[in-house]
Amino acid sequence: MKYVVNVNSKEPDVDATRSLRAWVKNREKPTLRDTYWLIDPENSPSRRLKMGYTIIYPTGTTTGHAHDEEEVYFVVQGEGVMVVGNDEFPIKPGDALYVPPREFHTTRQVGNIPLVVVWVTGRLDEEEI
C-alpha cells in the first residue's frame, strides 16, 4: 500500500490553547518574524555587505521597507508572496530574487510551513543609487 500526503495540503490545528495561528489571529500588526543578523559591517570584517536569516511565521509578514542598498533573497523553506514596488509574485524554495535600491518591499508567508529566507544587502556609493 502506498500513502503519500503533503503538509501543505492539510488544514493546520487551530486549537486556541496550543496553536500559533490561534494565538496570533487577532493581532494588530501583521509582522510576525524573527531575523538573525549573520554578517554586517558593525560586527564582522565586511565593509559593505549585510547578511541575514529571516523566519516568517504562519500568517506573518516582514516589516515593509525601502533602503539605499540593493538586496538579494534566497528562499530556503516555505511559500510566500513577495511585494517589490508595484509587483507581487509567489515565491518558493529555490527562488532567488533581486530588489533594487530604494524600492519598497515586503514578504508574506502563505501555506503551513514557516517561510525561511536568506538575504544579502550591499551598500552602494551615492552616485550608484
Secondary structure in CASP SS format (residue, H / E / C, confidence):
PFRMAT SS
TARGET T0000
AUTHOR 0000-0000-0000
METHOD secondary structure of the structure
MODEL  1
M C 1.00
K C 1.00
Y C 1.00
V C 1.00
V C 1.00
N C 1.00
V H 1.00
N H 1.00
S H 1.00
K C 1.00
E C 1.00
P C 1.00
D C 1.00
V C 1.00
D C 1.00
A C 1.00
T C 1.00
R C 1.00
S C 1.00
L H 1.00
R H 1.00
A H 1.00
W H 1.00
V H 1.00
K C 1.00
N C 1.00
R C 1.00
E C 1.00
K C 1.00
P C 1.00
T E 1.00
L C 1.00
R E 1.00
D E 1.00
T E 1.00
Y E 1.00
W E 1.00
L E 1.00
I E 1.00
D C 1.00
P C 1.00
E C 1.00
N C 1.00
S C 1.00
P C 1.00
S C 1.00
R C 1.00
R C 1.00
L E 1.00
K E 1.00
M E 1.00
G E 1.00
Y E 1.00
T E 1.00
I E 1.00
I E 1.00
Y C 1.00
P C 1.00
T C 1.00
G C 1.00
T E 1.00
T C 1.00
T C 1.00
G C 1.00
H E 1.00
A C 1.00
H C 1.00
D C 1.00
E E 1.00
E E 1.00
E E 1.00
V E 1.00
Y E 1.00
F E 1.00
V E 1.00
V E 1.00
Q E 1.00
G C 1.00
E E 1.00
G E 1.00
V E 1.00
M E 1.00
V E 1.00
V E 1.00
G C 1.00
N C 1.00
D E 1.00
E E 1.00
F E 1.00
P E 1.00
I E 1.00
K C 1.00
P C 1.00
G C 1.00
D C 1.00
A E 1.00
L E 1.00
Y E 1.00
V E 1.00
P C 1.00
P C 1.00
R C 1.00
E C 1.00
F C 1.00
H E 1.00
T E 1.00
T E 1.00
R E 1.00
Q E 1.00
V E 1.00
G C 1.00
N C 1.00
I C 1.00
P C 1.00
L E 1.00
V E 1.00
V E 1.00
V E 1.00
W E 1.00
V E 1.00
T E 1.00
G E 1.00
R E 1.00
L C 1.00
D C 1.00
E H 1.00
E H 1.00
E H 1.00
I C 1.00
END
